[in-house]
Amino acid sequence: DNNSLPHQSWGAGIYITAGIVENCLVYNNETKGISKGSGIYSTGGTVRNCTVVNNRTNVSAKGIYVESQSAKIINCISVSNNVNDWGVSNATYADAFVNCVFDYDTFGTPEWSESSLPNSTCIGCSDVSMKNPAGNDYRLNRNSPARDAGLLDPTWMMTAKDLDGNRRVFDGKHVDCGCYESQYVNGFSIIVR
């Protein structure tokens, strides 16, 4: 967090070419001039269950920018990035985004100027409903559309932990998008007097 890169730079928060990045909070990064991916810039590898927020640029960067068909962005939240929340260098790369959540406030116009979600597995919303973004608390509220919206992958999630060290699969069947897993229990209370 809080990285600043000069003119014509990529990936102030994370620059990934291969491997796996998971459960990361990527926030308050800045690229200047003609740049891409002020939060995350990917030419390959997998980014999963990350929260990308409040990254900024003065020209053309995105919260998450994909430059290759071998990149995968899964169960991520990208919101409140000052130009666009996502972008790709080629329209066919939009399929790199799987079960991601974006907000409409800064919701991106992709490089090929078609205003839409990257693909049908992604969610667009007006408010991701985080606990206290102004205080850098990006945990999800109970009513967040990102809660239980992730793609459950049992090959790694059943024993995985979130950024706080909580179990990634809290209820055994659902997973949240982003780096934090909600620890809410669904149910009701009965009060007897």
C-alpha positions in Angstrom: 0.0 0.0 0.0 0.9 3.7 -0.4 3.3 3.1 -3.3 3.9 5.9 -5.9 5.4 5.2 -9.3 6.6 7.8 -11.9 5.5 8.4 -15.4 4.8 5.4 -17.6 4.7 2.8 -14.9 2.6 -0.3 -14.3 1.4 -2.1 -11.2 2.2 0.2 -8.3 0.5 -2.2 -5.9 1.2 -5.6 -7.6 2.9 -6.5 -10.9 2.3 -10.2 -11.6 3.7 -12.2 -14.5 3.2 -15.8 -13.1 2.3 -17.6 -9.8 -0.5 -16.9 -7.4 -1.4 -13.8 -5.4 -4.2 -14.3 -2.9 -6.0 -12.5 0.0 -4.2 -9.2 -0.5 -5.5 -5.7 0.3 -4.1 -3.4 -2.5 -4.9 0.2 -1.7 -3.8 3.8 -1.9 -1.3 3.2 -4.7 -0.6 5.8 -7.4 0.8 5.7 -10.9 1.6 8.9 -12.8 1.4 9.8 -16.4 0.6 7.2 -19.0 0.3 4.1 -16.9 -1.8 1.0 -16.4 -2.9 -1.0 -13.3 -2.3 1.4 -10.5 -3.5 -1.4 -8.1 -2.7 -4.6 -10.0 -1.1 -5.1 -13.4 -1.1 -8.7 -14.7 0.6 -10.3 -17.7 0.0 -13.8 -16.3 -0.6 -15.8 -13.2 -3.6 -15.8 -10.9 -4.9 -13.2 -8.5 -7.6 -14.5 -6.2 -9.7 -13.1 -3.4 -8.0 -9.7 -3.3 -9.5 -6.3 -2.5 -8.3 -3.4 -4.7 -9.5 0.0 -3.6 -8.6 3.7 -3.7 -5.8 3.4 -6.2 -5.3 6.4 -8.3 -3.7 7.9 -11.4 -3.9 11.1 -13.3 -4.3 9.5 -16.8 -5.2 6.0 -17.8 -4.6 3.4 -15.1 -7.2 1.0 -13.7 -7.6 -0.7 -10.4 -6.8 -4.0 -12.1 -5.4 -4.1 -15.6 -4.9 -7.4 -17.6 -2.4 -7.5 -20.5 -2.5 -11.3 -21.3 -4.9 -14.1 -21.9 -2.9 -16.2 -19.4 -3.9 -13.9 -16.5 -6.8 -14.9 -14.2 -8.5 -12.5 -11.7 -10.9 -14.5 -9.5 -13.2 -13.5 -6.6 -11.7 -10.0 -6.4 -13.3 -6.7 -5.4 -12.1 -3.6 -7.3 -13.9 -0.4 -6.2 -13.3 3.3 -5.8 -10.2 3.5 -8.0 -10.2 7.0 -9.4 -10.2 6.2 -13.2 -11.6 2.7 -13.7 -11.9 -0.4 -11.7 -10.8 -2.7 -14.4 -9.3 -2.7 -17.9 -7.8 -5.0 -20.5 -5.6 -4.4 -23.5 -7.6 -6.7 -25.7 -11.4 -7.4 -25.6 -10.8 -11.2 -25.4 -8.9 -10.8 -22.1 -12.1 -9.7 -20.3 -12.7 -13.4 -19.6 -9.7 -13.2 -17.2 -12.2 -11.7 -14.6 -14.2 -14.4 -12.9 -16.7 -13.7 -10.1 -15.4 -10.2 -9.4 -17.2 -7.2 -7.9 -17.0 -3.7 -9.3 -18.9 -0.5 -8.3 -20.7 1.8 -10.6 -19.3 5.0 -9.1 -16.0 4.7 -10.9 -17.0 1.7 -13.0 -14.7 1.5 -15.9 -15.0 2.1 -19.6 -12.7 -0.6 -21.0 -10.0 0.3 -23.4 -12.2 -0.6 -26.4 -14.8 1.9 -25.0 -17.7 -0.5 -24.3 -19.2 0.2 -21.0 -20.1 -3.1 -19.4 -19.0 -5.7 -16.9 -16.1 -7.8 -18.2 -18.3 -10.9 -18.4 -21.5 -12.5 -17.0 -19.9 -14.0 -13.9 -19.0 -10.5 -12.5 -21.2 -8.3 -10.3 -21.7 -4.5 -10.7 -23.2 -2.6 -7.8 -23.7 1.0 -6.5 -22.3 0.2 -3.1 -20.1 -2.8 -2.1 -21.0 -2.0 1.5 -17.7 -2.1 3.4 -17.5 -1.5 7.2 -15.5 1.8 7.2 -13.7 2.6 3.9 -12.8 6.1 5.2 -10.9 4.5 8.1 -9.3 1.8 5.7 -11.6 -1.0 7.0 -12.6 -2.8 3.9 -14.3 -5.8 5.6 -17.8 -6.5 4.2 -21.0 -5.6 5.9 -23.7 -8.2 6.3 -25.7 -6.7 3.3 -22.7 -6.6 0.9 -23.4 -8.0 -2.6 -19.8 -9.4 -2.4 -20.7 -11.6 0.6 -21.1 -15.2 -0.4 -20.7 -14.2 -4.1 -17.3 -15.9 -4.7 -16.6 -19.0 -6.6 -15.9 -21.8 -4.2 -12.8 -23.8 -5.2 -12.3 -26.7 -2.8 -8.9 -27.5 -4.2 -7.4 -24.7 -2.0 -10.2 -22.9 -0.1 -11.3 -25.5 2.4 -8.2 -25.0 4.5 -7.3 -21.4 3.4 -7.4 -18.4 5.6 -8.4 -14.8 4.8 -6.2 -11.7 5.5 -7.4 -11.7 9.1 -6.5 -15.3 9.6 -10.2 -16.5 9.6 -11.3 -19.6 7.7 -12.0 -18.7 4.0 -14.9 -21.2 3.9 -16.8 -20.1 7.0 -20.1 -22.0 6.5 -18.8 -24.9 4.5 -20.5 -23.9 1.2 -20.0 -20.2 0.5 -17.1 -17.8 0.0 -16.9 -14.0 -0.1 -15.2 -12.0 -2.8 -12.2 -9.9 -1.6 -9.5 -10.5 0.9 -11.8 -10.7 4.0 -14.3 -13.5 4.8 -17.4 -12.4 6.6 -17.9 -14.2 9.9 -21.6 -13.6 10.1 -23.9 -16.5 11.0 -27.3 -16.5 9.3 -30.2 -17.3 11.5 -32.7 -15.7 13.8 -33.1 -14.9 17.5 -36.0 -15.9 19.8 -36.6 -13.8 22.8 -38.7 -15.3 25.5 -40.1 -13.1 28.3 
